[in-house]
């Protein structure tokens, strides 16, 4: 079927990484005479880096527009009908159409499609607590959120900040606020920060954050945001204590934004994300694709579906979707769960499975932890780093790696990510021909030292 004068119409819901990557890739493969592309975005910006917001807030990125990869007008110049400040409110799968509402005027209308891309992203977790909507309480999901926070920071005479949550967002925002001269307290439900790490590695992050002047409060659940007589935030309360605050950042994480998909009867997984096949086509649908933070993906190590909302995956999803929607062929095989972050000069990285992940899927494993340095020990600037490695019992297959250290530590996780993707054993890893010079690494790279120790442990076990 074709809708518009012999042309097919591709409709895209969501104007950020996955959606506009899909639209752009489809346009590269098929010109305007063959394929009409209509995209809806409810926000003020398109194709922006949400991952860069903490660094804009912290001052490393001097201006907002540097986070915008491509403006709405640039997309339109490529014959993509991008409709900003327009929210899709309903998907009619049987009728192959979507209902959209212009946020400014309130006008609603239906748009038919031949092919549909759902790239609705994620929504921040905002707990249902007294006072959580008070002035001075901020999430950091969009560029509008970042600007609102900067306005609050500039207009707040006090210098006390509380960050709720110690995942990637919380840790990065703690750094941003430290850089802006605030006294920072991080209140975390878990005992240690960075729940994507095992607790022993999270403890290293905990100690380092406190060494940077950040007050870490673990095993604490926020029960209320307290306000003053002016209605603004004045403190964050837990069951046991109050923490004074002139500004509060919610860094609790995100969930897939799939209300539209759920209402349309499309399949969702255990984590609430859309389920797709290898071509990123929504399961059970011939002409509907989905990608980015609203989908679940296959973890290649565990063999289980996982929710991993990262911009790297979203852009890859978009390329795959755009290729398929544009008449080509591409697949997205899955992920190994790689992520890297930092707080001031502390680098934090992980890939593969944590101990509890491996236990959950029934894997038996060995663990090793080694201490090394980022460069040859005698070379100026050599900094300590800790590497933890998991290997499967008997087979020696690499299952996961976690790294905490200073400059030069974090990106070493990419070695392990490649090894996981290739299903290498720790024995095989010991023979990897990695680059060496004293300014970059010891003779034995720390990841290979861990692999040697893990291989020995597997053999002896």
N, C-alpha and C positions, 0 to 999 in steps of 0.2 A: 504494500500500500504506500502511496505517496500523497502528501497533503497539499503542498504548495506548488501548483502549476507544474507537476511532474517532478518536482524536487522532493527529496525526503526531508523531514524536519527532525533535528536532534534537539531535545529540550534538556537543559542542565539545571538542576536545583542545587545552588551553592556556588559562590563565586570566588572560592579561595583555592588552595593548592590542588586538590584532586579534581574539582569541577572544571577549573579553567585550564589545567593541564590536559584534561580530556578534550575540552572544546578546541584548544589550540592544536593538539595532535590530530584530531579529526579534520580540522581545517587544512592542515598540511597535506593530508591525503586526498581530500576532496574539496574542490573549489565551490564558490557560492552558487554556481549554476547547477551543481549536483546536490548540494546539501545546505539547507538552511539551518543555522544554529541559533537557538534562543536560550539565553542563560538568565536566571533569576538570582539576585543577591539582596538579602534584606538589610544588610549593613551599609555603611558609608564607604567602605574600602574593599578592594579586590586584590587577590594575589599578594597578600602581605605575609610577613614572617612573624607569627605569634611567638615563636621561639626567641625572637630578638627583643621582645618587649622588656624583659628584665634588664637588658644591657642598655636600652634606651633610657629606662627609668634611672639606672645607675650612672648614666653619663658617658659610658664608653661609646655609645652611638649618639652622635650629637643632635640628630633631628629625626623626627618621625618618618619623613618621606623616604629615608634611606632603607626603611624596612619594606617598602612597596616595590615588588619585583616588576609589576606591570599595571598601569592604571586602567581604569574603565575605558577611557578614550583610546588607549593603545590597543585594547582588545577590539573595540569597535572598528578601528582602522583596519583590522584584519577580517572584516565582514562577520563579526560575531555580534548578534543583537543582544547586548548585555543590558539588562534592566535593573538598575540599582534601586535600593530602598523599596524593593518589591518582594513580598513574602508569599511563598507557596503555602496554601492552607489545606489543600486536599489533593490526593492522587487518585484518579479514577482509572484503575488498571484495565478493567474490562472495556471501558470506553476510550482508552488511550488518550487521556487528556489530564491536565492539571489546572486547578483553580488558583489564581494569583490575586493578591490584594496590594494595590499601591498604598504604601504606608502614609504618604503625604496626603493624598486625596480621599483615601478609603475606598476607592473604586475597585470592584472585583470583576474578574472575567476569566473565562476558560480558554486554555490554549491546547490544541490537539498536538500529538506527537506521533512520529513513527518509531523513534528510539528515545529512551529516557535514561538519564544519568542522575543518580541520587548521591549527592555529596554534601549532606547536611551537617557534617562535622560533629562536634561534641559540645556539651554544655557543662559549665563549671558546677561542681558539687557545692551547693549553698545550703547549709544545714538549717533546719527549721528551728531557730533559736530566738528567744526574746532579744530584741535590739539588733538583730543581724542586718536590718535595712537602715540603720541609723547613718547619718552623715559621718564620713570618716572611715566607713567599712568598705573595702574594695576587693573585687575580683580582678584578674588580669588576663582576660581571654582575647580581647580585641584591642585595636588601636584606640578606639574611643575609651576603653577601660584604662589604658595606659595614660592617656591625656588627662582623664579625670583624676587619676592618682597623682600625677605630677602637679596638677592644680592644687590638690589638697596638701601635698608636701610643701609647696611654695607658700601656701596661706596659713600653715599651722605653726604657731609660735613654739609649741612644745616639740621635744625631740625624742619622744618615746614611741616605739613601734612594736606591735605584737604581730607575729606571723603565725597563723593557725595552719598546722600541717608541715611536715618536714620531708615531703617528696621533692621531685625535681623543681616544681614551681616554688615551693616554700624555701628551699635552700638557695635558689637563684635570687629570689626576692630578698632574702636575708642579706645576701651580699650587696644587692643594689642599695638597700637602706643603710648598711654600714658605710658604703661609699659616699652616701649623702649626709653622713654625720649623725645618724640616729642611733640611739641606744636600742638594741634589738633583742627581743625575747621570742623564741620559737616554742610554741606549745604543740606537743605532738601526742597523739593517742597511743602510739607504740613507744616502747622503751627507748629504741634507738632511731635516729633519723635514717632516711633512705630505705624504705621497706623493700625496695628492689634488690637490696643486698642481704646477705645473711647477717644475723645480729652481731657476730664477731667483727665483721668488716664495717657494719654500721657504727660500732663503738669507736672505731678509728676516726670516722667522720665526726662523731659526737665530740671527741676530745679535741680534734683540730678546730671545730667551730668555736668551742669555748676558748681555745687559745687565741682565736681571732677577736674575742670580745663579745661573742654572741652567747646569750644565756639560753641554755637548752633545758626544757622542762619536758620530761618523758612520762609515759604512763598517765597522761592527763587529758581528760576529755572536757572540752569547753561546754559549759551549761548555759551561759548567758553572756551577751554583750551589754555592759552597763553604760548608761548615758548620764550626762550631766543635766543641769537645769536648762541649758540651751538646746538640749536634744541631741548633741553630738556625743560620739563615743568618748568614754573616759577610762574604761578598763575592760578587760576580759576576765570572766570568772570561770573557775573550775569548781569541782566539789570541795576542794581543799584550800583554794587560794584565789586571790585577785591579782591581776597584773596590770598596772596602770598603762594606758595607751592613748596617744594622741592620734594615731592612725592604726588601722587593723587591716592586714592583708589575708585573704582567704586563699590558702594554697593547698586545698584538700584533694585536688585532682578533678578529673572530668569523667563524664559518662557519655555514651553515644547518643546523639540526638536523632532518635528514631521514632518519634511520636507519629509523624506522617506515615512512615513505612508500616508501623504497627496498625494504624487505622485502616491502611489499604490492604491489610491481610498478608503482607510480605513476611517471609520467614526470618525470625530472629534467633540468635543463639543464647547460651546461658548467661552471657555477659550483657545482653541487651543490644548487641550489634547485629547488623544485617549479615546473612550468610550468603556467600557467593561461591561460584565454581572457580576453576583455575583461570578462566578468562575474565574474572571479576563480574560475570553475569549473575544477577540475583537468582538463587536456586528456584527452579520451577518456572522461570520467565525466559522468553526468547528475546525480548527487545528492551529489557531493563537491566542496567548495570549499576553498581554501587562501589564507592571507594572512599578512602580517607578515614577520618576519625569516627565514621558512623558504621564501620564494618568490623567483623572479627576476622582474624587471619589464622592460618595454620602455623603452629610452631614446629619447625622441622626437626627439633631435637626431641621434644616430648611426644609429637604426633597428635597433640590436642589443639583445639581451637583456643585462641587467646585474643585479648583486647589490648592492642598496642597503639595508642594514639600519638604518632610521630609524623612530622612533616616529611621525613625521608620516604616513608612508606606511602604517604598520600600522593606525593609527586609521581612515584613509580606506578601506583594504582591508576592515576590519571593517564599516564602514557599508555598503559595496557588497554584501558577502556577506550581511549581515543583511537588507538590503532584498530581495535575490533569494531567499534561503532563506525569507523571510517572505511571499513571493508577489508582491512588487513587481518593479521593474526598475531596475537601475543598472549603470554600467560604470566601470572604472578605466582610462583611456586610456594611462597611462604617466607617466614622470617626465622631468625635464630635468637631474637630478643636483645639486640645490641643497643646500648644507650651510653652516653657520656655526658657529664655535667661538671660544674666546678663551683666552689665557693671561695672567693678571693683567689689565693694561689694553690688551693687544694683541688686536685683533679680526681674525679670519681667515675669509674667505668665498670660496665658489666655486660656479659653476653652469655647466652645459654641458660641453664637452669640453676636455681638456688637449691640448697639442700632440701627444703620443703617441697619444691617443685618436683624434684626427682623422686622423693618418697611418694608424693601424691599419685604419680603414674606407675609406681611399682618398680622403679629402677633401684638396683643395689649399686653402691658407689664407694669410692675412696676419695678422701680429701687431703690436700696438702696446702700449706701456707708457707711462703718464703719471704724473706726480707732481702732487698737488693737496692741498687741505686740506678738512677736514670742515665748516668754516664759512667765512664771509668772512674773508680773511686778517687784516683789521684788528680782527675781533671777538674778545674775550677767549675763550681756550680753543680757538682754532683749532688743529687737530692735523694733522700730515702723513698722507697716505694714498697708496698706490700702487695703480693699477688697470691690469690687463693684459686685453686684449681680443683675441679671435680672430674673424676674419670670413672667409667663404668667398671664394676668388678668383673674380673676374668677377661673381658674383651679389651679393656683399656681405652674404649672410645671416649674421646673428650666429651664432657657434658656441660661444662660451664667454667667461666673465668670471671673473677672480680678483681679490680685493681683500685687501690687508693694510694695516692702519692702526690708529689709536687710536679713542677714543670717537666714535661716529657713522659709522664706516666699514662695519661688517659688514652691517647690514641693508640697505645700498644694493644688495646683490646681488639683492634682490627685484625691483628694476627690470629687471635683466637676465633674471631667471627668467620674468617676464611676457613680455618681448620674445622670449625663446626659444620659449615656448609658442605665441605668436602667429606664429612664424616671420618675425619682422621683419628687415629689413635694417638695417645700421648707419646708412645714409642716413635711413631712416624714423625711427630712434631719435633722431636729432638734433632732430627736431621735437616730441618728447614734451613735454607741458605739465606739468612737474614743479613742485612747490611751492618757492617761494624766499622766504627772509628771511635777513638776515645771521647770526642765531643758529643757522641750520640748514644753510646751504649757501652756497657762492659763487654768483654770478649764473649761471655755467655749472656745473651739478652735475658732479662728477668723472666720473661714468659717461657723461654726455653729451660731456664733453671727449674722453674715449677714443673715443666713437662718431664724433665729428667727425674725429679723427685717422685712425681706421680707414677711414672713408668716403673720405677724401682719398687714402689709400694704395691702396684698391681701385680708385678712379678712375684714378690715375696708373699702376697696374699693368696 
